[in-house]
Amino acid sequence: MPPSHVCLSRATGLALILAVLTGCSVTMSAKDIPSLQTTSPLTSPRSQSFILHPFTDQQNLASPVILQVAFNKLTLEESPAAMITSAVHRELERTGHRPIQDGQQSKGDFLIDGTVTQHSLRRDIGNSLTTITGNVEITITVRPAAGGKKAFTKRYRGYHFANGPDLPPKVWKDILGQAIADSVKNLSMDRDLAAFIHSL
C-alpha cells in the first residue's frame, strides 16, 4: 500500500476513534418541549387567572444526565418538574388564560398544584433495533383561590417512543419533549377539568 494511503487510513481510523470517544452530548430545557396546536376545551370566552405553583418531583434525579450510552448523553438544564411547570404555564396562556406568579394569591381565580410522579427515558435493544421510550406522569390539583372545599385532582400520562438502528441523543431529547407535551395535551383536552373551571 502506498505511504499516502497508509497515512490516510491511519488518519481516518483516528478520526473514527475520536468520534466514538467524544460521543455526542445534548442538553434539554423547557424551550425544547413542543407547544400544542390543537383546539382545547379549556378555551373560554372568559379568561381565568391561575396561580401556578412550581411542581414538585417525587423522583428527584440524582444527576441531570437522564440517559447516557457510552459517550453519548442527554443532560437536563432544568429539572423535569421545572420543565413541566413551564409547559403547563405555556398551555394556559395558549388557551387564553392568565398564569400568575406563585404568591400573588389575592389576584387569582384558581390555584394549581402539581406533582411529577414519573419521568423516564428508557433504551431497549431488540432485533437489531434500538427503541427509546419516554414516559411522563403528573398529578394536578385545581381549587378556587377564594377557598372552599371544591377541588379537582387528576393524573395525566404522556408517552412517546421511536426506534431505529442507532438513535442519537438529539432524538432522545425529542422523545422526552414529546412525552411531556403529550401529558400536557391530555390535561388540556380533559373535558372534566374544563367543566370544573368553567363552572366556577
Secondary structure, 3 states (H helix, E strand, C coil): CCHHHHHHHHHHHHHHHHHHHHCCEEEECHHHCCCCCCCCCCCCCCCCEEEECCCEECCCCCCCEEEEECCEEEEECCCHHHHHHHHHHHHHHHCCCEEECCCCHHHCCEEEEEEEEEEEEEEEEECCEEEEEEEEEEEEEEEECCCCCCCEEEEEEEEEEEEECCCCHHHHHHHHHHHHHHHHHHHHCCHHHHHHHHCC
